[in-house]
Amino acid sequence: MKQIEERGGDFAANYEILDDNGRRKNECEIARESYISGAKCEHELLTRWHDPKEPPEPGRVVLVKRNPSSIIPYDLGHIDNDGNWVDSWCGSPIDDKIIGWRKIHE
């Protein structure tokens, strides 16, 4: 994931300073659009589901999305030192297919 400063630089480098009519945007318009763009980007990064083929570091507890037909569609899980998904509540292996995982932000 890119650092905030790096994403800010990318945004600024590609920002259109003229509106659709060729008029230069004022500071309020620029600030508003920048804030909205940043908030959308942060929301996307914080709520996206990660591919289980790219697991989190071992021991980090994450929200796990299981097979939709599972009795428990979401659970707290982590990767053990052997690379297996484990239920963080009881320590037993997760046998269901893992569809995705999401970091828990505190």
Secondary structure, DSSP 4 states (H G I P E B T S, - for coil): ---HHHHHHHHHHT---B-TTSPBPPHHHHHHHHHHHHHHHHHHHHHPPBPTTSPPPTT--EEEEE-TTSSSSEEEEEE-TTS-EEETTT--B--SPEEEEEE---
